[in-house]
């Protein structure tokens, strides 16, 4: 899961339902700051003792709390090993995190919010062998003004569709704040920054493009 999320020392990892602390401790060993949120106080104390024994108290911390009453907006990576109904209850909260936040779940998906990546461990793994990754998409639904006309977008999680002028775009997708779509035989790639988007065009006449939210 941590490999899939490409966790580095620059990350702040929050594990929801941290149990015995293994994910938090593993993230801390990679140099990341990591926090485990766990409702069972005995598991919280066990995790703290493990962190102290491994010399990781400076990077690994644990709190006894309800994940639905916790603020994890600072996280760059959120890890979970929760039951499907909990994943779905968390989904609107996760979608409201900063675009580009990486979310990794052990085994369980989030129904129609399709994962951006999915990996199953090799033959040596006997149970709970699948990890799923989502990257929180920027919110782009609505009308945008481009020099060549109005770009009107609809959004379904990381998938987008719409029209530029009266002509449909195709293959629209978001990966965090990176947007891609095809129009007029050219590939548009750009970055969403609040109410502005800008990027480059590959194919056709090439060049750059920009759009402002209306």
FENUR-V351153 format. One record per pair of residues at least 24 apart in sequence whose ideal C-beta (glycine too) atoms are under 10 Angstrom apart, sorted by the first residue. I is the first residue (numbers start at 1). J is the second residue. Records with the same first field share a line. If there is no record, write none. Layout:
I->J, J
//
This chain:
1->26, 27, 77, 79, 80, 81, 102, 104, 105, 106, 119, 131, 132, 133
2->26, 27, 29, 30, 32, 34, 77, 79, 104, 131
3->30, 104, 119, 131
4->77, 79, 102, 104, 115, 116, 117, 118, 119, 131, 132, 133
5->32, 76, 77, 78, 79, 101, 102, 103, 104, 117, 131, 133, 135
6->77, 102, 133
7->31, 32, 34, 76, 77, 79, 102, 104
8->32, 76, 77
9->33, 59
10->76
11->75, 76, 77, 102
12->72, 74, 75, 76, 77, 78
13->59, 60, 72, 75, 76, 77, 78, 79, 102, 104
14->67, 70, 71, 72, 73, 74, 75, 76, 77, 78, 79, 80, 101
15->47, 60, 62, 67, 72, 75, 77, 78, 79, 80, 81, 104
16->67, 68, 70, 72, 75, 78, 79, 80, 81, 82, 86, 87, 90, 93, 94, 103, 105
17->43, 67, 79, 80, 81, 82, 83, 86
18->43, 44, 47, 60, 62, 63, 67, 79, 80, 81
19->43, 44, 46, 47, 81
20->44, 46, 47, 50
21->46, 47, 48, 49, 50, 51, 54, 56, 60, 61, 62
22->47, 50, 81
23->60, 79, 80, 81, 104, 106
24->50, 51, 56, 59, 60, 61, 62, 79
25->50, 51, 53, 54, 56, 59, 60, 62
26->56, 60, 79
27->56, 59, 60, 77, 79
28->54, 55, 56, 57, 58, 59, 60, 61
29->54, 55, 56, 59, 60
30->59
31->59
32->59, 60, 76, 77
33->58, 59, 60, 61, 74, 75, 76
34->59, 60, 61, 62, 75, 77, 79
35->59, 60, 61, 62, 63, 70, 72, 74, 75
36->60, 61, 62, 63, 64, 65, 79
37->62, 63, 64, 65, 66, 67, 69, 70, 71, 72
38->62, 63, 64, 65, 67
39->64, 65, 66, 67, 68
40->64
67->93
68->93
72->97, 101
73->97, 98, 101
74->98, 101
75->101, 102, 103
76->100, 101, 102
77->101, 102, 103, 104, 133
78->102, 103, 104, 105, 134, 136
79->103, 104, 105, 106, 131
80->104, 105, 106, 107, 108, 110, 132
81->105, 106, 107, 108, 128, 131
82->106, 107, 108
83->107, 108
84->108, 109, 110, 111
87->111, 113, 132
88->112, 113
91->134, 157
94->134, 136
95->134, 136, 137, 139, 157
96->136, 139
97->136
98->136, 138, 176, 177
99->135, 136, 137, 138, 139, 140, 174, 175, 176, 177, 178, 191, 192, 193
100->135, 136, 137, 138, 175, 176, 177, 178
101->134, 135, 136, 137, 176
102->133, 134, 135, 136, 176
103->132, 133, 134, 135, 136
104->131, 132, 133, 134
105->130, 131, 132, 133, 134
106->130, 131, 132
107->131, 132
108->132
109->134
110->134, 157
112->156, 157
113->137, 156, 157, 158
114->156, 157, 158, 159
115->158
116->157, 158, 173, 174, 175, 176
134->158
135->174, 175, 176, 177, 178
136->174, 175, 176, 177
137->173, 174, 175, 176, 177, 178, 179, 192
138->174, 175, 176, 177, 178, 179, 191, 192, 193, 194, 197
139->174, 177, 192
140->172, 174, 177, 179, 192, 197, 211, 213
142->195, 213, 214
143->211, 212, 213, 214
144->192, 195, 196, 197, 210, 211, 212, 213, 214
145->210, 211, 212, 213, 214
146->183, 188, 197, 209, 210, 211, 212
147->209, 210, 211
148->183, 184, 209, 211
150->211, 214
151->181, 183, 188, 197, 209, 211, 212, 213, 214
152->214
153->179, 181, 197, 211, 213
164->188, 209, 211
179->211
183->209
//
